[in-house]
């Protein structure tokens, strides 16, 4: 299973950030070899003030 560099991540977001601003970077590695060692990232969908979380933030699947 992938192992994250930190057990827990958190970030504070300044109000009115520009679209595309970096908020947080996470890192995980997998001890497998080749394609099985590939790690992809995604957000679990939730809601913030009634709107989908994805309308506020996104994640780069390949880089975290």
N, CA, C and O atoms as a Tripos MOL2 file, in Angstrom:
@<TRIPOS>MOLECULE
protein
  256   255    64     0     0
PROTEIN
NO_CHARGES

@<TRIPOS>ATOM
      1 N           0.8410   -1.1980    0.0000 N.3       1 UNK1
      2 CA          0.0000    0.0000    0.0000 C.3       1 UNK1
      3 C           0.8750    1.2460    0.0000 C.2       1 UNK1
      4 O           1.9720    1.2260    0.5580 O.2       1 UNK1
      5 N           0.4100    2.3260   -0.6150 N.am      2 UNK2
      6 CA          1.1750    3.5820   -0.5970 C.3       2 UNK2
      7 C           1.3830    4.0830    0.8310 C.2       2 UNK2
      8 O           0.5420    3.8850    1.7080 O.2       2 UNK2
      9 N           2.5100    4.7290    1.0380 N.am      3 UNK3
     10 CA          2.8520    5.3070    2.3380 C.3       3 UNK3
     11 C           3.0730    6.8010    2.1310 C.2       3 UNK3
     12 O           3.8790    7.2120    1.2970 O.2       3 UNK3
     13 N           2.3470    7.6050    2.8990 N.am      4 UNK4
     14 CA          2.4850    9.0550    2.7960 C.3       4 UNK4
     15 C           3.6990    9.5260    3.5860 C.2       4 UNK4
     16 O           4.0630    8.9230    4.5960 O.2       4 UNK4
     17 N           4.3200   10.6010    3.1240 N.am      5 UNK5
     18 CA          5.5000   11.1630    3.7730 C.3       5 UNK5
     19 C           5.1610   11.6790    5.1690 C.2       5 UNK5
     20 O           6.0120   11.6630    6.0590 O.2       5 UNK5
     21 N           3.9410   12.1310    5.3650 N.am      6 UNK6
     22 CA          3.4690   12.5980    6.6750 C.3       6 UNK6
     23 C           2.1850   11.8550    7.0010 C.2       6 UNK6
     24 O           1.4270   11.4780    6.1080 O.2       6 UNK6
     25 N           1.9520   11.6500    8.2870 N.am      7 UNK7
     26 CA          0.7230   10.9670    8.6980 C.3       7 UNK7
     27 C          -0.4980   11.8460    8.4710 C.2       7 UNK7
     28 O          -1.5650   11.3470    8.1160 O.2       7 UNK7
     29 N          -0.3500   13.1370    8.6720 N.am      8 UNK8
     30 CA         -1.4690   14.0730    8.5420 C.3       8 UNK8
     31 C          -0.9740   15.3460    7.8650 C.2       8 UNK8
     32 O           0.1400   15.8070    8.1130 O.2       8 UNK8
     33 N          -1.8130   15.8980    7.0150 N.am      9 UNK9
     34 CA         -1.5030   17.1480    6.3210 C.3       9 UNK9
     35 C          -2.5810   18.1600    6.6690 C.2       9 UNK9
     36 O          -3.7460   17.8020    6.8420 O.2       9 UNK9
     37 N          -2.1920   19.4200    6.7700 N.am     10 UNK10
     38 CA         -3.1850   20.4760    6.9390 C.3      10 UNK10
     39 C          -2.6370   21.7490    6.2920 C.2      10 UNK10
     40 O          -1.4280   21.9100    6.1280 O.2      10 UNK10
     41 N          -3.5400   22.6340    5.9350 N.am     11 UNK11
     42 CA         -3.1370   23.8880    5.3030 C.3      11 UNK11
     43 C          -4.1500   24.9650    5.6490 C.2      11 UNK11
     44 O          -5.3300   24.6870    5.8660 O.2      11 UNK11
     45 N          -3.6750   26.1730    5.6950 N.am     12 UNK12
     46 CA         -4.5470   27.3350    5.8420 C.3      12 UNK12
     47 C          -4.5820   28.0330    4.4940 C.2      12 UNK12
     48 O          -3.5550   28.1870    3.8320 O.2      12 UNK12
     49 N          -5.7510   28.4460    4.1030 N.am     13 UNK13
     50 CA         -5.9100   29.0640    2.8040 C.3      13 UNK13
     51 C          -6.2890   30.5250    2.9940 C.2      13 UNK13
     52 O          -7.2830   30.8440    3.6460 O.2      13 UNK13
     53 N          -5.4840   31.4070    2.4140 N.am     14 UNK14
     54 CA         -5.7910   32.8340    2.4900 C.3      14 UNK14
     55 C          -7.0300   33.1170    1.6570 C.2      14 UNK14
     56 O          -7.2600   32.4750    0.6330 O.2      14 UNK14
     57 N          -7.8170   34.0710    2.0980 N.am     15 UNK15
     58 CA         -9.0150   34.4470    1.3540 C.3      15 UNK15
     59 C          -8.6270   35.0730    0.0220 C.2      15 UNK15
     60 O          -7.6270   35.7860   -0.0700 O.2      15 UNK15
     61 N          -9.4180   34.8060   -1.0020 N.am     16 UNK16
     62 CA         -9.2340   35.3820   -2.3350 C.3      16 UNK16
     63 C          -7.9360   34.9710   -3.0210 C.2      16 UNK16
     64 O          -7.3190   35.7810   -3.7130 O.2      16 UNK16
     65 N          -7.5160   33.7200   -2.8360 N.am     17 UNK17
     66 CA         -6.3660   33.2140   -3.5930 C.3      17 UNK17
     67 C          -6.6680   33.2580   -5.0780 C.2      17 UNK17
     68 O          -7.8230   33.1490   -5.4880 O.2      17 UNK17
     69 N          -5.6370   33.4170   -5.8740 N.am     18 UNK18
     70 CA         -5.8000   33.3640   -7.3210 C.3      18 UNK18
     71 C          -6.1260   31.9290   -7.7370 C.2      18 UNK18
     72 O          -5.6620   30.9770   -7.1100 O.2      18 UNK18
     73 N          -6.9160   31.7770   -8.7870 N.am     19 UNK19
     74 CA         -7.2200   30.4460   -9.3090 C.3      19 UNK19
     75 C          -5.9170   29.7530   -9.6760 C.2      19 UNK19
     76 O          -5.0500   30.3480  -10.3150 O.2      19 UNK19
     77 N          -5.7810   28.5040   -9.2740 N.am     20 UNK20
     78 CA         -4.5810   27.7320   -9.5790 C.3      20 UNK20
     79 C          -3.4730   27.8650   -8.5570 C.2      20 UNK20
     80 O          -2.4150   27.2570   -8.7210 O.2      20 UNK20
     81 N          -3.6840   28.6510   -7.4970 N.am     21 UNK21
     82 CA         -2.6460   28.8240   -6.4750 C.3      21 UNK21
     83 C          -2.4160   27.5090   -5.7340 C.2      21 UNK21
     84 O          -3.3630   26.7770   -5.4420 O.2      21 UNK21
     85 N          -1.1590   27.2190   -5.4350 N.am     22 UNK22
     86 CA         -0.8100   26.0200   -4.6750 C.3      22 UNK22
     87 C          -1.2250   26.2050   -3.2260 C.2      22 UNK22
     88 O          -0.8810   27.2060   -2.5970 O.2      22 UNK22
     89 N          -1.9550   25.2520   -2.7050 N.am     23 UNK23
     90 CA         -2.4050   25.3050   -1.3220 C.3      23 UNK23
     91 C          -1.6140   24.3280   -0.4670 C.2      23 UNK23
     92 O          -1.1900   24.6690    0.6370 O.2      23 UNK23
     93 N          -1.4140   23.1230   -0.9660 N.am     24 UNK24
     94 CA         -0.7570   22.0720   -0.1970 C.3      24 UNK24
     95 C          -0.2210   21.0290   -1.1580 C.2      24 UNK24
     96 O          -0.8340   20.7510   -2.1890 O.2      24 UNK24
     97 N           0.9110   20.4580   -0.8230 N.am     25 UNK25
     98 CA          1.4580   19.3650   -1.6200 C.3      25 UNK25
     99 C           1.6180   18.1540   -0.7050 C.2      25 UNK25
    100 O           2.1580   18.2620    0.3960 O.2      25 UNK25
    101 N           1.1490   17.0210   -1.1650 N.am     26 UNK26
    102 CA          1.3020   15.7720   -0.4170 C.3      26 UNK26
    103 C           2.2010   14.8400   -1.2140 C.2      26 UNK26
    104 O           2.3590   14.9980   -2.4240 O.2      26 UNK26
    105 N           2.7910   13.8660   -0.5240 N.am     27 UNK27
    106 CA          3.6770   12.9250   -1.2020 C.3      27 UNK27
    107 C           3.4800   11.5480   -0.6080 C.2      27 UNK27
    108 O           3.4360   11.3690    0.6090 O.2      27 UNK27
    109 N           3.3610   10.5730   -1.5080 N.am     28 UNK28
    110 CA          3.2630    9.1740   -1.0940 C.3      28 UNK28
    111 C           4.1350    8.3370   -2.0220 C.2      28 UNK28
    112 O           4.3390    8.6880   -3.1850 O.2      28 UNK28
    113 N           4.6410    7.2410   -1.5010 N.am     29 UNK29
    114 CA          5.4300    6.3120   -2.3110 C.3      29 UNK29
    115 C           4.8690    4.9190   -2.1160 C.2      29 UNK29
    116 O           4.1860    4.6350   -1.1310 O.2      29 UNK29
    117 N           5.1670    4.0630   -3.0670 N.am     30 UNK30
    118 CA          4.7210    2.6720   -2.9990 C.3      30 UNK30
    119 C           5.9330    1.7960   -3.2670 C.2      30 UNK30
    120 O           6.6580    2.0280   -4.2340 O.2      30 UNK30
    121 N           6.1620    0.8030   -2.4360 N.am     31 UNK31
    122 CA          7.3510   -0.0530   -2.5370 C.3      31 UNK31
    123 C           7.2690   -1.0580   -3.6880 C.2      31 UNK31
    124 O           8.2460   -1.7520   -3.9680 O.2      31 UNK31
    125 N           6.1250   -1.1430   -4.3530 N.am     32 UNK32
    126 CA          6.0160   -2.0520   -5.4900 C.3      32 UNK32
    127 C           6.9330   -1.5880   -6.6170 C.2      32 UNK32
    128 O           7.6090   -0.5650   -6.5030 O.2      32 UNK32
    129 N           6.9470   -2.3540   -7.7050 N.am     33 UNK33
    130 CA          7.8280   -2.0510   -8.8350 C.3      33 UNK33
    131 C           7.0070   -1.7440  -10.0820 C.2      33 UNK33
    132 O           5.9260   -2.3020  -10.2660 O.2      33 UNK33
    133 N           7.5080   -0.8720  -10.9270 N.am     34 UNK34
    134 CA          6.8650   -0.5780  -12.1980 C.3      34 UNK34
    135 C           5.5070    0.0890  -12.0310 C.2      34 UNK34
    136 O           5.3300    0.9610  -11.1790 O.2      34 UNK34
    137 N           4.5330   -0.3390  -12.8720 N.am     35 UNK35
    138 CA          3.1840    0.2450  -12.8320 C.3      35 UNK35
    139 C           2.5410    0.0910  -11.4590 C.2      35 UNK35
    140 O           1.7520    0.9460  -11.0580 O.2      35 UNK35
    141 N           2.8540   -0.9640  -10.7360 N.am     36 UNK36
    142 CA          2.2510   -1.1790   -9.4140 C.3      36 UNK36
    143 C           2.7570   -0.1900   -8.3680 C.2      36 UNK36
    144 O           2.1610   -0.0500   -7.3000 O.2      36 UNK36
    145 N           3.8470    0.4870   -8.6730 N.am     37 UNK37
    146 CA          4.3820    1.4820   -7.7440 C.3      37 UNK37
    147 C           3.8070    2.8750   -8.0100 C.2      37 UNK37
    148 O           4.0920    3.8180   -7.2710 O.2      37 UNK37
    149 N           3.0150    3.0010   -9.0450 N.am     38 UNK38
    150 CA          2.4560    4.2960   -9.4170 C.3      38 UNK38
    151 C           1.4080    4.7340   -8.4040 C.2      38 UNK38
    152 O           0.5220    3.9610   -8.0380 O.2      38 UNK38
    153 N           1.5180    5.9710   -7.9580 N.am     39 UNK39
    154 CA          0.5670    6.5380   -6.9940 C.3      39 UNK39
    155 C          -0.2140    7.6370   -7.6920 C.2      39 UNK39
    156 O           0.3740    8.5090   -8.3320 O.2      39 UNK39
    157 N          -1.5350    7.6030   -7.5740 N.am     40 UNK40
    158 CA         -2.4090    8.6540   -8.1150 C.3      40 UNK40
    159 C          -3.1980    9.2460   -6.9570 C.2      40 UNK40
    160 O          -3.5390    8.5460   -6.0040 O.2      40 UNK40
    161 N          -3.4780   10.5160   -7.0450 N.am     41 UNK41
    162 CA         -4.1510   11.2400   -5.9690 C.3      41 UNK41
    163 C          -5.5230   11.7110   -6.4250 C.2      41 UNK41
    164 O          -5.7320   12.0050   -7.6020 O.2      41 UNK41
    165 N          -6.4630   11.7820   -5.4740 N.am     42 UNK42
    166 CA         -7.7670   12.3610   -5.7500 C.3      42 UNK42
    167 C          -8.3880   12.7940   -4.4350 C.2      42 UNK42
    168 O          -8.0210   12.2990   -3.3700 O.2      42 UNK42
    169 N          -9.3240   13.7160   -4.5180 N.am     43 UNK43
    170 CA        -10.0660   14.1760   -3.3470 C.3      43 UNK43
    171 C         -11.3260   13.3510   -3.1960 C.2      43 UNK43
    172 O         -11.9680   12.9960   -4.1850 O.2      43 UNK43
    173 N         -11.6740   13.0510   -1.9760 N.am     44 UNK44
    174 CA        -12.9920   12.4820   -1.7170 C.3      44 UNK44
    175 C         -13.9820   13.6300   -1.8300 C.2      44 UNK44
    176 O         -13.7670   14.7040   -1.2680 O.2      44 UNK44
    177 N         -15.0520   13.4010   -2.5480 N.am     45 UNK45
    178 CA        -16.0100   14.4870   -2.7570 C.3      45 UNK45
    179 C         -16.7620   14.7720   -1.4610 C.2      45 UNK45
    180 O         -17.2480   13.8640   -0.7870 O.2      45 UNK45
    181 N         -16.8390   16.0180   -1.1440 N.am     46 UNK46
    182 CA        -17.5840   16.4960    0.0140 C.3      46 UNK46
    183 C         -18.2680   17.7940   -0.3660 C.2      46 UNK46
    184 O         -18.2690   18.1880   -1.5330 O.2      46 UNK46
    185 N         -18.8400   18.4430    0.6030 N.am     47 UNK47
    186 CA        -19.5340   19.7020    0.3280 C.3      47 UNK47
    187 C         -19.0400   20.7590    1.3130 C.2      47 UNK47
    188 O         -18.7400   20.4640    2.4700 O.2      47 UNK47
    189 N         -18.9640   21.9920    0.8250 N.am     48 UNK48
    190 CA        -18.6000   23.1510    1.6380 C.3      48 UNK48
    191 C         -19.6900   24.1850    1.4400 C.2      48 UNK48
    192 O         -19.8880   24.6870    0.3330 O.2      48 UNK48
    193 N         -20.3900   24.5010    2.5060 N.am     49 UNK49
    194 CA        -21.5110   25.4560    2.4340 C.3      49 UNK49
    195 C         -22.4820   25.1010    1.3150 C.2      49 UNK49
    196 O         -22.9980   25.9800    0.6240 O.2      49 UNK49
    197 N         -22.7210   23.8180    1.1440 N.am     50 UNK50
    198 CA        -23.6840   23.3390    0.1700 C.3      50 UNK50
    199 C         -23.1370   23.1320   -1.2370 C.2      50 UNK50
    200 O         -23.8160   22.5470   -2.0820 O.2      50 UNK50
    201 N         -21.9260   23.6010   -1.4990 N.am     51 UNK51
    202 CA        -21.3300   23.4600   -2.8360 C.3      51 UNK51
    203 C         -20.3350   22.2960   -2.8350 C.2      51 UNK51
    204 O         -19.7330   22.0040   -1.8010 O.2      51 UNK51
    205 N         -20.1580   21.6360   -3.9670 N.am     52 UNK52
    206 CA        -19.1840   20.5310   -4.0290 C.3      52 UNK52
    207 C         -17.7740   21.0280   -3.7090 C.2      52 UNK52
    208 O         -17.3850   22.1150   -4.1380 O.2      52 UNK52
    209 N         -17.0170   20.2420   -2.9630 N.am     53 UNK53
    210 CA        -15.6340   20.5740   -2.6260 C.3      53 UNK53
    211 C         -14.8270   20.8620   -3.8860 C.2      53 UNK53
    212 O         -13.9590   21.7350   -3.8850 O.2      53 UNK53
    213 N         -15.1100   20.1330   -4.9530 N.am     54 UNK54
    214 CA        -14.3650   20.3050   -6.2040 C.3      54 UNK54
    215 C         -14.5870   21.6740   -6.8460 C.2      54 UNK54
    216 O         -13.8500   22.0400   -7.7610 O.2      54 UNK54
    217 N         -15.5780   22.4370   -6.3950 N.am     55 UNK55
    218 CA        -15.7560   23.7790   -6.9210 C.3      55 UNK55
    219 C         -14.8000   24.7690   -6.2350 C.2      55 UNK55
    220 O         -14.6770   25.9160   -6.6640 O.2      55 UNK55
    221 N         -14.1320   24.3200   -5.1750 N.am     56 UNK56
    222 CA        -13.1780   25.1570   -4.4580 C.3      56 UNK56
    223 C         -11.7320   24.7680   -4.7040 C.2      56 UNK56
    224 O         -10.8770   25.6360   -4.8780 O.2      56 UNK56
    225 N         -11.4490   23.4740   -4.7210 N.am     57 UNK57
    226 CA        -10.0730   22.9850   -4.8620 C.3      57 UNK57
    227 C         -10.0200   21.8130   -5.8300 C.2      57 UNK57
    228 O         -11.0290   21.1570   -6.0890 O.2      57 UNK57
    229 N          -8.8450   21.5640   -6.3520 N.am     58 UNK58
    230 CA         -8.6240   20.3970   -7.2060 C.3      58 UNK58
    231 C          -7.2650   19.8000   -6.8360 C.2      58 UNK58
    232 O          -6.4730   20.4200   -6.1270 O.2      58 UNK58
    233 N          -7.0150   18.6010   -7.3220 N.am     59 UNK59
    234 CA         -5.7450   17.9420   -7.0450 C.3      59 UNK59
    235 C          -5.1560   17.4510   -8.3630 C.2      59 UNK59
    236 O          -5.8790   16.9710   -9.2360 O.2      59 UNK59
    237 N          -3.8590   17.5730   -8.4950 N.am     60 UNK60
    238 CA         -3.1720   17.0340   -9.6650 C.3      60 UNK60
    239 C          -2.9530   15.5430   -9.4050 C.2      60 UNK60
    240 O          -2.1800   15.1670   -8.5240 O.2      60 UNK60
    241 N          -3.6260   14.7150  -10.1630 N.am     61 UNK61
    242 CA         -3.6340   13.2670   -9.9210 C.3      61 UNK61
    243 C          -2.2490   12.6450   -9.9410 C.2      61 UNK61
    244 O          -1.9930   11.7050   -9.1890 O.2      61 UNK61
    245 N          -1.3540   13.1380  -10.7740 N.am     62 UNK62
    246 CA         -0.0370   12.5240  -10.9200 C.3      62 UNK62
    247 C           0.9750   13.0090   -9.8850 C.2      62 UNK62
    248 O           1.9030   12.2760   -9.5420 O.2      62 UNK62
    249 N           0.8090   14.2310   -9.3820 N.am     63 UNK63
    250 CA          1.8580   14.8090   -8.5320 C.3      63 UNK63
    251 C           1.4230   15.1010   -7.1040 C.2      63 UNK63
    252 O           2.2630   15.3910   -6.2510 O.2      63 UNK63
    253 N           0.1190   15.0310   -6.8280 N.am     64 UNK64
    254 CA         -0.3660   15.3460   -5.4900 C.3      64 UNK64
    255 C          -0.4190   16.8250   -5.2360 C.2      64 UNK64
    256 O          -0.8080   17.2510   -4.1480 O.2      64 UNK64
@<TRIPOS>BOND
     1     1     2 1
     2     2     3 1
     3     3     4 2
     4     3     5 am
     5     5     6 1
     6     6     7 1
     7     7     8 2
     8     7     9 am
     9     9    10 1
    10    10    11 1
    11    11    12 2
    12    11    13 am
    13    13    14 1
    14    14    15 1
    15    15    16 2
    16    15    17 am
    17    17    18 1
    18    18    19 1
    19    19    20 2
    20    19    21 am
    21    21    22 1
    22    22    23 1
    23    23    24 2
    24    23    25 am
    25    25    26 1
    26    26    27 1
    27    27    28 2
    28    27    29 am
    29    29    30 1
    30    30    31 1
    31    31    32 2
    32    31    33 am
    33    33    34 1
    34    34    35 1
    35    35    36 2
    36    35    37 am
    37    37    38 1
    38    38    39 1
    39    39    40 2
    40    39    41 am
    41    41    42 1
    42    42    43 1
    43    43    44 2
    44    43    45 am
    45    45    46 1
    46    46    47 1
    47    47    48 2
    48    47    49 am
    49    49    50 1
    50    50    51 1
    51    51    52 2
    52    51    53 am
    53    53    54 1
    54    54    55 1
    55    55    56 2
    56    55    57 am
    57    57    58 1
    58    58    59 1
    59    59    60 2
    60    59    61 am
    61    61    62 1
    62    62    63 1
    63    63    64 2
    64    63    65 am
    65    65    66 1
    66    66    67 1
    67    67    68 2
    68    67    69 am
    69    69    70 1
    70    70    71 1
    71    71    72 2
    72    71    73 am
    73    73    74 1
    74    74    75 1
    75    75    76 2
    76    75    77 am
    77    77    78 1
    78    78    79 1
    79    79    80 2
    80    79    81 am
    81    81    82 1
    82    82    83 1
    83    83    84 2
    84    83    85 am
    85    85    86 1
    86    86    87 1
    87    87    88 2
    88    87    89 am
    89    89    90 1
    90    90    91 1
    91    91    92 2
    92    91    93 am
    93    93    94 1
    94    94    95 1
    95    95    96 2
    96    95    97 am
    97    97    98 1
    98    98    99 1
    99    99   100 2
   100    99   101 am
   101   101   102 1
   102   102   103 1
   103   103   104 2
   104   103   105 am
   105   105   106 1
   106   106   107 1
   107   107   108 2
   108   107   109 am
   109   109   110 1
   110   110   111 1
   111   111   112 2
   112   111   113 am
   113   113   114 1
   114   114   115 1
   115   115   116 2
   116   115   117 am
   117   117   118 1
   118   118   119 1
   119   119   120 2
   120   119   121 am
   121   121   122 1
   122   122   123 1
   123   123   124 2
   124   123   125 am
   125   125   126 1
   126   126   127 1
   127   127   128 2
   128   127   129 am
   129   129   130 1
   130   130   131 1
   131   131   132 2
   132   131   133 am
   133   133   134 1
   134   134   135 1
   135   135   136 2
   136   135   137 am
   137   137   138 1
   138   138   139 1
   139   139   140 2
   140   139   141 am
   141   141   142 1
   142   142   143 1
   143   143   144 2
   144   143   145 am
   145   145   146 1
   146   146   147 1
   147   147   148 2
   148   147   149 am
   149   149   150 1
   150   150   151 1
   151   151   152 2
   152   151   153 am
   153   153   154 1
   154   154   155 1
   155   155   156 2
   156   155   157 am
   157   157   158 1
   158   158   159 1
   159   159   160 2
   160   159   161 am
   161   161   162 1
   162   162   163 1
   163   163   164 2
   164   163   165 am
   165   165   166 1
   166   166   167 1
   167   167   168 2
   168   167   169 am
   169   169   170 1
   170   170   171 1
   171   171   172 2
   172   171   173 am
   173   173   174 1
   174   174   175 1
   175   175   176 2
   176   175   177 am
   177   177   178 1
   178   178   179 1
   179   179   180 2
   180   179   181 am
   181   181   182 1
   182   182   183 1
   183   183   184 2
   184   183   185 am
   185   185   186 1
   186   186   187 1
   187   187   188 2
   188   187   189 am
   189   189   190 1
   190   190   191 1
   191   191   192 2
   192   191   193 am
   193   193   194 1
   194   194   195 1
   195   195   196 2
   196   195   197 am
   197   197   198 1
   198   198   199 1
   199   199   200 2
   200   199   201 am
   201   201   202 1
   202   202   203 1
   203   203   204 2
   204   203   205 am
   205   205   206 1
   206   206   207 1
   207   207   208 2
   208   207   209 am
   209   209   210 1
   210   210   211 1
   211   211   212 2
   212   211   213 am
   213   213   214 1
   214   214   215 1
   215   215   216 2
   216   215   217 am
   217   217   218 1
   218   218   219 1
   219   219   220 2
   220   219   221 am
   221   221   222 1
   222   222   223 1
   223   223   224 2
   224   223   225 am
   225   225   226 1
   226   226   227 1
   227   227   228 2
   228   227   229 am
   229   229   230 1
   230   230   231 1
   231   231   232 2
   232   231   233 am
   233   233   234 1
   234   234   235 1
   235   235   236 2
   236   235   237 am
   237   237   238 1
   238   238   239 1
   239   239   240 2
   240   239   241 am
   241   241   242 1
   242   242   243 1
   243   243   244 2
   244   243   245 am
   245   245   246 1
   246   246   247 1
   247   247   248 2
   248   247   249 am
   249   249   250 1
   250   250   251 1
   251   251   252 2
   252   251   253 am
   253   253   254 1
   254   254   255 1
   255   255   256 2
@<TRIPOS>SUBSTRUCTURE
     1 UNK1         2 RESIDUE 1 A UNK
     2 UNK2         6 RESIDUE 1 A UNK
     3 UNK3        10 RESIDUE 1 A UNK
     4 UNK4        14 RESIDUE 1 A UNK
     5 UNK5        18 RESIDUE 1 A UNK
     6 UNK6        22 RESIDUE 1 A UNK
     7 UNK7        26 RESIDUE 1 A UNK
     8 UNK8        30 RESIDUE 1 A UNK
     9 UNK9        34 RESIDUE 1 A UNK
    10 UNK10       38 RESIDUE 1 A UNK
    11 UNK11       42 RESIDUE 1 A UNK
    12 UNK12       46 RESIDUE 1 A UNK
    13 UNK13       50 RESIDUE 1 A UNK
    14 UNK14       54 RESIDUE 1 A UNK
    15 UNK15       58 RESIDUE 1 A UNK
    16 UNK16       62 RESIDUE 1 A UNK
    17 UNK17       66 RESIDUE 1 A UNK
    18 UNK18       70 RESIDUE 1 A UNK
    19 UNK19       74 RESIDUE 1 A UNK
    20 UNK20       78 RESIDUE 1 A UNK
    21 UNK21       82 RESIDUE 1 A UNK
    22 UNK22       86 RESIDUE 1 A UNK
    23 UNK23       90 RESIDUE 1 A UNK
    24 UNK24       94 RESIDUE 1 A UNK
    25 UNK25       98 RESIDUE 1 A UNK
    26 UNK26      102 RESIDUE 1 A UNK
    27 UNK27      106 RESIDUE 1 A UNK
    28 UNK28      110 RESIDUE 1 A UNK
    29 UNK29      114 RESIDUE 1 A UNK
    30 UNK30      118 RESIDUE 1 A UNK
    31 UNK31      122 RESIDUE 1 A UNK
    32 UNK32      126 RESIDUE 1 A UNK
    33 UNK33      130 RESIDUE 1 A UNK
    34 UNK34      134 RESIDUE 1 A UNK
    35 UNK35      138 RESIDUE 1 A UNK
    36 UNK36      142 RESIDUE 1 A UNK
    37 UNK37      146 RESIDUE 1 A UNK
    38 UNK38      150 RESIDUE 1 A UNK
    39 UNK39      154 RESIDUE 1 A UNK
    40 UNK40      158 RESIDUE 1 A UNK
    41 UNK41      162 RESIDUE 1 A UNK
    42 UNK42      166 RESIDUE 1 A UNK
    43 UNK43      170 RESIDUE 1 A UNK
    44 UNK44      174 RESIDUE 1 A UNK
    45 UNK45      178 RESIDUE 1 A UNK
    46 UNK46      182 RESIDUE 1 A UNK
    47 UNK47      186 RESIDUE 1 A UNK
    48 UNK48      190 RESIDUE 1 A UNK
    49 UNK49      194 RESIDUE 1 A UNK
    50 UNK50      198 RESIDUE 1 A UNK
    51 UNK51      202 RESIDUE 1 A UNK
    52 UNK52      206 RESIDUE 1 A UNK
    53 UNK53      210 RESIDUE 1 A UNK
    54 UNK54      214 RESIDUE 1 A UNK
    55 UNK55      218 RESIDUE 1 A UNK
    56 UNK56      222 RESIDUE 1 A UNK
    57 UNK57      226 RESIDUE 1 A UNK
    58 UNK58      230 RESIDUE 1 A UNK
    59 UNK59      234 RESIDUE 1 A UNK
    60 UNK60      238 RESIDUE 1 A UNK
    61 UNK61      242 RESIDUE 1 A UNK
    62 UNK62      246 RESIDUE 1 A UNK
    63 UNK63      250 RESIDUE 1 A UNK
    64 UNK64      254 RESIDUE 1 A UNK
